[in-house]
Amino acid sequence: MDPEFEKTYRDHYPKLFRIAAKMLQDPEGAKDVVQDVFTTYYFAMNNEKVIRDTKNWLVRSTINKGIDYKRKAARTVTMEKPMCETGEQTLDEASDILNAIAHLNEKEQTLVVLYSEGYSYKEIAEMTGRNLPSIGKTLSRIMDKIKKHLL
């Protein structure tokens, strides 16, 4: 196996998995999505495709493949209530928050997931192709939507 690919896989798999798991609320689906991302990345490397920013390419691919996965799943399976581990929140509180996020549109969900993963506004803008000045304001509006849904 290519040592560069292995290093990229080790360095980025945990964060990509967390992003996919938050998007999908399904650990098995998240594994499938991230595996698909790395398969695509591997073939892109072998076909000498130029990828200027590997991290951003991988995150964007994870988001896009996660959205595709959710669309396919929505057509074939009824979504069940998510289960997750939390720190100080109760399972019901975490479930309520995930439910509020699920009511956002895909672009809003993407911003919330990336922000929750600790990406800066600049990184989020680069990964999503949005204007940097709009990220903060958009996230603020999204958080207001989530708060209203929780009340």
C-alpha positions in Angstrom: 0.0 0.0 0.0 1.2 3.5 -0.7 2.8 5.0 2.4 1.4 8.5 1.6 -2.2 7.1 1.4 -1.7 5.2 4.7 -0.6 8.4 6.4 -3.5 10.4 5.0 -5.9 7.6 6.1 -4.5 7.5 9.7 -4.4 11.3 10.0 -7.9 12.0 8.7 -10.1 8.9 9.3 -11.1 9.8 12.9 -12.3 13.4 12.1 -14.0 12.3 8.8 -15.8 9.5 10.7 -17.1 12.0 13.4 -18.3 14.3 10.7 -20.2 11.5 8.9 -21.5 10.1 12.1 -22.9 13.5 13.1 -24.5 13.9 9.7 -26.0 10.5 9.5 -26.6 9.6 13.1 -25.7 6.1 12.0 -22.2 4.7 12.9 -22.4 1.9 10.3 -23.5 4.4 7.6 -20.6 6.7 8.6 -18.1 3.9 8.2 -19.5 3.2 4.7 -19.3 6.9 3.7 -15.8 7.4 4.9 -14.7 4.1 3.3 -16.2 5.4 0.0 -14.4 8.7 0.4 -11.0 7.0 0.9 -11.6 4.6 -2.0 -12.3 7.6 -4.3 -9.3 9.4 -2.9 -7.1 6.4 -3.5 -8.2 6.1 -7.1 -7.8 9.8 -7.6 -4.2 9.6 -6.4 -3.4 6.6 -8.7 -4.9 8.5 -11.6 -2.7 11.4 -10.8 -5.6 13.8 -10.1 -4.2 17.0 -8.6 -5.7 17.6 -5.1 -4.3 20.9 -3.8 -5.7 20.7 -0.3 -6.2 17.1 0.8 -7.9 17.9 4.1 -10.5 20.1 2.5 -11.0 17.7 -0.4 -11.6 14.8 2.1 -14.0 16.8 4.3 -16.0 18.1 1.3 -16.2 14.6 -0.1 -17.4 13.2 3.2 -20.1 15.9 3.4 -21.2 15.3 -0.2 -21.2 11.5 0.2 -23.0 11.8 3.5 -25.7 13.9 1.8 -26.0 11.3 -0.9 -26.2 8.5 1.7 -29.0 10.3 3.6 -31.0 10.9 0.4 -30.8 7.2 -0.5 -31.6 6.1 3.1 -34.6 8.4 3.2 -36.0 6.8 0.1 -35.7 3.3 1.5 -35.7 3.3 5.3 -37.6 5.1 8.0 -35.2 7.0 10.2 -35.1 5.8 13.8 -34.5 8.0 16.8 -30.7 8.4 17.2 -28.7 7.1 20.1 -25.4 8.7 21.1 -23.0 9.0 23.9 -22.8 12.4 25.6 -20.7 14.0 28.3 -22.9 16.0 30.6 -26.1 16.0 28.6 -28.8 13.4 29.1 -29.7 11.1 26.3 -33.0 12.9 25.9 -31.3 16.3 25.7 -28.9 15.1 23.1 -31.7 13.5 21.2 -33.7 16.8 21.2 -30.6 18.6 19.9 -30.1 16.1 17.1 -33.8 16.2 16.3 -33.6 20.0 16.0 -30.5 19.7 13.7 -32.3 17.1 11.6 -35.0 19.8 10.9 -32.4 22.1 9.3 -31.8 22.0 5.5 -28.6 20.1 4.3 -26.5 23.3 3.9 -27.4 24.4 7.5 -26.6 20.9 8.8 -23.3 20.9 7.1 -22.3 24.2 8.7 -23.4 23.0 12.2 -21.4 19.7 11.8 -18.3 21.5 10.7 -18.5 24.1 13.4 -19.1 21.4 16.0 -15.9 19.7 14.8 -13.9 22.8 15.7 -13.2 24.1 12.2 -12.7 27.9 12.0 -15.0 30.1 10.0 -12.2 30.4 7.3 -11.9 26.6 7.0 -15.7 26.2 6.9 -15.9 28.8 4.1 -13.2 27.0 2.1 -14.7 23.6 2.6 -18.3 24.7 1.7 -17.5 27.2 -1.0 -19.4 29.9 1.0 -18.2 33.5 1.6 -16.2 33.9 4.8 -18.1 37.0 6.0 -21.4 35.1 5.8 -20.4 32.1 7.9 -20.7 33.7 11.3 -24.0 35.4 10.6 -25.4 32.2 9.0 -24.3 30.1 12.0 -25.9 32.6 14.4 -29.2 32.3 12.5 -29.0 28.5 12.5 -28.4 28.5 16.3 -31.4 30.7 16.7 -33.5 28.1 14.7 -32.2 25.3 16.9 -33.0 27.2 20.1 -36.5 28.0 18.8 -37.0 24.3 18.0 -35.9 23.3 21.5 -38.3 25.7 23.2 
